[in-house]
Amino acid sequence: MRFVVALFRKIYAAWCVVSFLVPFFLFYPLFLLFTSRPAWYKYAHTLNRLWSAVQLRLYGLSVTIHGRQHINPNKTYVFTPNHSSYIDIPLLLQTIPGFLNFVGKEGLAKVPLWGPIYKKLYITVDRRNPVSSARSYIRSKKTVAEGRSIVIFPEGTIAETAGVEMLPFKDGPFKLAIETQTPLVPVTMPFNHIFLPDVDGKFIVRWHPLKLIIHEPISTVGLTLADLPALKNKTFTIIQNELTKHVHEHRYTNHPETSTLSPSGI
C-alpha cells in the first residue's frame, strides 16, 4: 500500500510540473509581447491570471473562497495574506479581482524566463538592503496612488511553521495603508502549505483542497503611524486565529487520535 501511495505521489508531482510548464511556454510569447510596453502591462497581468487559473484546474484542486462580498472591485486595498507556499500568488490571482500589484522577494526576478516578466509587472525587494526596501516602498505608494490594489506578505518570507504559526509581521504594509489612508484587508490561506510546502528546497506536492478567506477590510481613515502597532497586531490576530482554527479542524479530521500540530498537516 505504501508503494502505491508513493508511486501515486510521484506521478501526481510529475503531472503538476507539466501543468505548470506547458501553459507557461504556450503563453510565453504573449507575456513577452504584453510586457514590451507599460501600457500593455494590464494585459500581461490578465494573462498571468489565466495561467494561474489553468494551473489550478490542471492540478485538480478544488478551491473554496469565503468573503468575496467584502471586496468592492472599484476600490483600492492593501491586501495582507499569510505566506506559506509558492502556490500563494496563483491562488491570490485567481480569487482577488483587479489589476493587482505584488511585492515579492528579489529572487523572483532571477528566475529564468519568468524573472524579467515578474520584474516588469510587479515590485521586487531585497529586505536586507535599505535602499531596495525604500525603492519598493516608494513604488508601492505610487501603485496605491494610481488606484491599483497591492498585495504584500507581512511576514516577508515563508516560515518553517507556515500554515500553523506565522512569523512576526513587518511594518511595511501597515505603514503604507496608514499613510495612504487605504483600507487594509487580511487574507488567510490555511491549506497552501499542505499542497506545496517549502521544505529545504525540496519539491513536494500533496493533493489537498485549497481555501482562501478574505476578511473584512479594516479602515485606516484617521489613523496615524502611532496606530501602526495596534493595526499590525489586529491583522496578525485575525489571520492567526483563522489558521489555528483550520489546523485543529484538519488535524482532528485526519488524525483524531492525536493533538500534536504539524506544519505539514499530515
C-alpha positions in Angstrom: 0.0 0.0 0.0 2.8 2.4 0.8 4.4 1.7 -2.5 1.2 2.5 -4.3 0.8 5.8 -2.4 4.5 6.7 -3.1 4.0 5.9 -6.8 0.8 8.0 -7.0 2.6 11.0 -5.3 5.4 10.8 -7.8 3.1 10.6 -10.8 1.0 13.5 -9.4 4.1 15.6 -8.8 5.3 15.0 -12.4 1.8 16.0 -13.6 2.0 19.2 -11.6 5.3 20.1 -13.2 3.9 19.5 -16.6 0.8 21.5 -15.7 3.0 24.4 -14.6 5.4 24.5 -17.5 3.3 23.7 -20.6 0.9 26.5 -20.2 3.7 28.9 -19.4 5.6 28.1 -22.6 2.4 28.4 -24.6 1.7 31.8 -23.0 5.4 33.0 -23.1 5.3 34.8 -26.5 2.2 36.7 -25.3 3.9 37.6 -22.0 6.9 39.0 -24.0 4.5 41.0 -26.2 2.4 42.4 -23.3 5.5 43.4 -21.3 7.1 45.2 -24.2 5.1 48.4 -23.4 4.0 49.7 -20.0 0.5 50.5 -21.4 0.1 46.7 -22.0 1.1 45.5 -18.6 -2.5 45.1 -17.5 -2.9 42.6 -20.3 0.1 40.7 -19.1 -1.5 40.7 -15.7 -4.7 39.3 -17.1 -2.6 36.6 -18.9 -1.0 35.8 -15.6 -4.4 35.3 -14.1 -5.3 33.0 -16.9 -2.1 31.0 -16.4 -2.9 30.7 -12.6 -6.5 29.5 -13.4 -5.2 26.9 -15.8 -2.6 25.7 -13.3 -5.1 25.2 -10.5 -7.6 23.5 -12.8 -4.9 21.1 -14.1 -3.7 20.3 -10.6 -7.2 19.0 -10.0 -7.6 21.3 -6.9 -11.0 22.4 -5.5 -10.8 26.0 -4.3 -13.2 27.4 -1.7 -13.4 31.2 -1.3 -15.0 33.0 1.6 -15.5 36.7 1.9 -15.7 37.9 -1.7 -18.6 40.1 -0.7 -16.2 42.2 1.4 -14.4 43.5 -1.7 -15.5 46.3 -3.9 -13.7 45.9 -7.3 -13.9 49.6 -7.8 -11.9 50.4 -4.6 -8.2 50.2 -3.8 -7.0 48.0 -1.0 -3.8 46.8 0.7 -4.1 43.0 1.0 -2.0 41.3 3.7 -2.1 37.5 3.3 -0.2 34.9 5.3 2.7 33.4 3.3 3.1 29.6 3.3 3.7 28.3 -0.2 4.7 29.1 -3.8 1.1 28.5 -4.7 0.1 31.6 -2.8 0.4 34.0 -5.7 -1.5 31.9 -8.2 -4.3 31.4 -5.7 -4.5 35.1 -4.9 -4.5 35.9 -8.7 -7.4 33.5 -9.1 -9.5 35.0 -6.3 -8.9 38.7 -5.8 -10.2 41.0 -8.6 -8.5 43.9 -10.3 -5.1 44.9 -11.7 -3.2 43.8 -8.6 0.4 44.7 -7.8 2.6 42.3 -5.7 5.6 42.9 -3.6 7.9 39.9 -3.8 11.4 38.9 -3.0 14.2 40.0 -5.4 15.0 36.4 -6.1 11.8 36.1 -8.2 13.3 38.5 -10.7 16.2 36.0 -11.3 14.0 33.0 -12.2 14.9 32.0 -15.8 12.4 33.4 -18.4 9.8 34.3 -15.8 12.0 36.7 -13.8 12.2 39.6 -16.2 8.4 39.4 -16.7 7.8 39.5 -13.0 10.2 42.4 -12.5 8.3 44.5 -15.1 4.8 43.7 -13.8 5.4 43.7 -10.1 7.6 45.1 -7.3 10.7 43.2 -6.1 12.6 43.9 -2.9 15.7 42.8 -1.1 14.6 43.4 2.5 18.2 43.1 3.7 19.1 46.2 1.6 17.7 49.5 3.0 17.9 51.1 -0.5 15.9 48.3 -2.1 13.4 48.5 0.7 13.0 52.2 0.3 12.6 51.9 -3.5 9.9 49.2 -3.2 8.0 51.3 -0.7 8.0 54.3 -3.0 6.7 52.1 -5.8 4.1 50.7 -3.5 2.8 54.2 -2.6 2.7 55.1 -6.3 0.7 51.9 -7.0 -1.9 52.8 -4.4 -2.0 56.5 -5.6 -2.8 55.2 -9.1 -5.8 53.3 -7.7 -4.3 49.9 -8.0 -4.6 47.4 -5.1 -1.5 45.8 -3.8 -0.6 42.5 -2.1 2.1 42.5 0.5 3.0 39.4 2.6 3.6 41.0 6.0 5.8 38.0 7.2 8.2 38.8 4.4 9.1 35.1 3.8 7.8 31.6 4.3 8.2 30.4 7.9 9.3 26.8 8.9 5.9 26.7 10.7 4.0 28.0 7.7 0.3 27.4 8.0 0.5 26.8 11.7 2.3 29.8 13.3 3.2 32.9 11.4 6.3 35.0 11.7 6.1 38.4 13.3 4.8 41.0 10.9 6.9 43.7 9.3 5.7 47.3 9.4 5.7 48.0 5.6 2.1 47.2 4.6 0.6 48.8 7.7 2.7 52.0 7.2 1.5 52.0 3.6 -2.1 51.6 4.5 -2.0 54.3 7.1 0.0 56.9 5.1 -2.3 56.4 2.1 -5.4 56.0 4.2 -6.2 52.9 2.2 -8.4 50.0 3.7 -6.3 47.0 4.8 -7.6 43.5 4.1 -6.3 40.5 6.0 -6.3 37.3 3.9 -5.9 33.7 5.2 -4.8 30.8 3.1 -4.9 27.8 5.5 -4.0 24.8 3.3 -1.4 26.0 0.8 1.4 24.7 2.8 -0.1 21.2 2.6 -0.4 21.2 -1.2 3.1 22.7 -1.9 5.2 23.0 1.2 8.5 24.9 1.2 10.8 22.3 2.7 14.6 22.9 2.4 14.3 23.5 -1.4 12.7 20.1 -2.0 9.9 19.7 -4.4 7.0 18.1 -2.6 3.4 18.1 -3.8 0.4 16.6 -2.0 -3.1 16.9 -3.3 -5.3 18.9 -1.0 -8.3 21.2 -1.5 -7.4 24.9 -1.1 -9.2 27.6 0.7 -8.9 31.4 0.9 -10.7 33.7 3.4 -11.0 37.4 2.6 -11.6 39.1 5.9 -13.5 42.4 6.4 -11.5 45.4 5.4 -10.0 47.4 8.2 -10.5 51.2 7.8 -7.4 53.3 8.2 -9.2 56.7 7.9 -7.9 59.0 10.6 -5.1 56.6 11.7 -1.6 57.8 12.2 1.7 56.0 12.5 1.2 55.9 16.2 -1.6 53.4 15.5 0.6 51.1 13.4 1.4 48.6 16.2 -2.3 48.2 17.0 -3.2 47.8 13.3 -0.4 45.2 12.9 -1.5 43.3 16.0 -5.1 43.3 15.0 -4.3 41.9 11.5 -2.0 39.3 12.9 -4.6 38.1 15.4 -7.3 37.8 12.7 -5.2 35.7 10.4 -3.5 33.6 13.1 -6.8 32.8 14.8 -8.2 31.6 11.4 -5.1 29.5 10.8 -5.3 27.9 14.3 -8.9 27.1 13.7 -8.2 25.3 10.5 -5.1 23.5 11.9 -7.3 22.0 14.6 -10.1 21.1 12.2 -7.7 19.5 9.8 -5.7 17.6 12.5 -8.9 16.3 14.0 -10.4 15.2 10.7 -7.3 13.4 9.5 -5.8 12.3 12.9 -8.5 12.4 15.6 -6.3 10.3 17.8 -3.6 12.9 18.2 -3.5 16.6 19.1 0.0 17.4 18.0 0.2 20.2 15.5 2.4 19.9 12.4 3.3 22.4 9.7 2.7 19.6 7.1 -0.7 18.9 8.3 -0.1 15.2 7.7 
